Amino acid sequence: SIALLDPPTGLDIQGVADWANATGAYSTWNVVDSTYCAIYYPEYTSFNSITSDHEITPPSCAAIQALVRSNPWQAPAGVTRGMVNNLLGISVNLNPAARTFLDGERINSISNFNGLGEMVLGQRTATKIASALDRVAARRMMLVLENGIGQALWPLVFEPDTDVVWNRATMIAQPYLD
């Protein structure tokens, strides 16, 4: 799974970067650094139809909407999959410079892009290491592959480490990868 992380409520752009990087007021905390999580910012106001209240909504709720609309190999962001439903207002309006800054800090923005509406505008995982797994779609696809191949190879777990078993494992896994 992938953890969708919400920074503490009420932080400004620099505060969110400090929180993610364990700097500034968060220097005694641990750095968020993993391909198994993604950070989203900022929170927004939405309407709760059960209580009829306007509520502050964590940014991970926008990320969940984007993930639901995306196949594992697709970026859960942008106009097609990243639009945020039920957004009445956003706590921080991010301009292009702010979005670029947050992207460099491994934080995915929720913002209005070119007047098209509020949407998730990033798919970075929280890793500090540049790799294919610094994208949410790549990590999700790897999770699908790991799970599928792991289940398919389960009957071989207690078999001896022989060429015959390795050939069986390859014959099971390779079609899945193809």
C-alpha positions in Angstrom: 0.0 0.0 0.0 0.9 3.6 -0.2 0.5 6.0 2.7 -1.1 9.3 1.8 0.3 11.8 4.2 -1.3 15.0 5.4 0.9 17.7 6.9 -0.2 19.3 10.2 -3.1 21.6 9.6 -2.4 25.3 9.1 1.1 25.2 7.9 2.3 27.6 5.2 4.4 26.4 2.2 7.7 26.6 4.0 6.3 24.9 7.1 5.2 22.0 5.0 8.6 21.7 3.5 10.2 21.9 6.9 7.8 19.2 8.2 8.7 16.8 5.3 12.4 17.4 5.6 12.7 17.6 9.4 14.1 21.2 9.3 13.1 24.4 11.0 10.5 23.9 13.7 10.5 20.1 12.9 14.3 19.6 13.2 13.8 17.0 15.9 11.4 14.9 13.8 12.3 12.3 11.2 12.6 13.1 7.5 9.7 11.7 5.4 11.7 9.7 2.8 10.0 6.7 1.3 8.6 5.4 -2.1 5.7 4.0 -0.1 4.2 7.3 0.8 3.2 10.6 -0.8 2.6 14.0 0.7 -0.3 16.3 -0.5 -0.9 20.0 0.3 -3.0 22.1 1.2 -6.2 21.2 3.0 -9.5 22.5 1.6 -13.1 23.2 2.6 -15.8 20.8 1.5 -19.5 20.2 2.2 -20.5 17.3 4.5 -23.9 16.2 3.2 -24.6 14.2 6.4 -24.0 17.0 8.9 -24.7 19.9 6.4 -21.5 21.6 7.6 -18.6 23.0 5.8 -15.4 21.2 7.0 -11.7 21.5 6.6 -10.8 18.4 4.5 -7.3 16.8 4.6 -5.4 17.0 1.3 -5.2 13.2 1.2 -9.0 13.1 0.4 -8.2 14.8 -2.9 -5.4 12.3 -3.5 -7.9 9.4 -2.8 -10.2 10.8 -5.4 -7.4 10.9 -8.0 -6.2 7.4 -7.1 -9.7 6.0 -7.5 -9.9 7.4 -11.0 -6.5 6.1 -12.0 -5.2 2.7 -13.2 -2.0 1.7 -11.4 0.1 2.8 -14.3 -1.5 6.2 -14.7 -0.6 9.4 -12.9 -3.2 10.1 -10.3 -3.1 13.8 -11.1 -4.1 16.4 -13.7 -7.3 17.4 -15.5 -8.5 13.9 -16.4 -8.0 12.1 -13.1 -6.9 14.7 -10.5 -9.9 17.0 -10.4 -11.2 17.5 -6.8 -14.9 17.1 -6.3 -16.8 19.0 -3.5 -14.1 21.6 -3.1 -15.6 24.8 -1.8 -12.4 26.7 -1.0 -8.7 26.0 -0.6 -6.7 27.1 2.4 -3.6 28.3 0.4 -3.7 29.4 -3.3 -0.5 28.1 -4.9 1.0 30.1 -7.7 3.4 28.4 -10.2 6.5 29.3 -8.2 5.0 27.8 -5.0 4.0 24.6 -6.9 7.5 24.3 -8.3 9.0 24.8 -4.8 6.7 22.1 -3.3 7.5 19.7 -6.1 11.2 20.1 -5.4 10.4 19.2 -1.8 8.5 16.0 -2.8 5.1 17.5 -1.9 2.2 17.2 -4.3 0.1 20.3 -4.9 -3.6 20.7 -5.0 -4.2 23.9 -7.0 -6.1 25.6 -9.8 -4.1 25.0 -12.9 -4.7 27.6 -15.7 -8.2 28.3 -14.6 -9.3 24.7 -15.2 -10.3 24.0 -11.6 -8.8 22.6 -8.4 -6.9 19.4 -9.0 -4.0 17.3 -7.8 -0.9 18.5 -9.6 1.7 16.0 -8.6 2.4 12.4 -8.3 5.7 12.3 -6.4 6.4 9.8 -3.8 8.2 11.2 -0.7 11.5 9.6 -1.5 14.6 11.8 -1.7 16.3 9.4 -4.2 15.6 10.1 -7.9 14.4 6.8 -9.5 11.5 5.4 -11.3 9.9 4.8 -7.9 9.8 8.5 -7.1 6.4 8.5 -8.9 3.1 7.3 -7.4 2.1 5.5 -10.6 5.4 3.5 -10.7 5.1 2.5 -7.1 1.5 1.4 -7.5 2.4 -0.6 -10.6 5.2 -2.3 -8.7 2.8 -3.1 -5.8 0.4 -4.8 -8.3 3.3 -6.8 -9.8 4.7 -7.7 -6.4 1.3 -8.9 -5.2 0.4 -10.8 -8.3 3.8 -12.6 -8.7 4.0 -13.2 -4.9 0.6 -15.0 -5.0 1.5 -16.9 -8.1 4.8 -18.1 -6.7 3.4 -19.1 -3.3 3.3 -22.8 -4.1 7.1 -22.7 -4.6 7.9 -21.1 -1.2 9.0 -24.3 0.5 10.5 -26.0 -2.5 14.3 -26.6 -2.6 16.6 -24.0 -4.3 17.2 -25.9 -7.5 17.4 -25.1 -11.2 14.1 -26.9 -11.7 12.3 -24.8 -9.2 13.9 -21.6 -10.5 12.7 -22.5 -14.0 9.2 -23.1 -12.7 9.3 -19.7 -11.0 10.4 -18.1 -14.2 7.7 -19.8 -16.3 5.1 -18.6 -13.8 6.3 -15.0 -13.4 7.5 -14.2 -17.0 4.0 -14.2 -18.6 2.7 -12.0 -15.9 5.5 -9.5 -16.6 5.1 -9.7 -20.3 
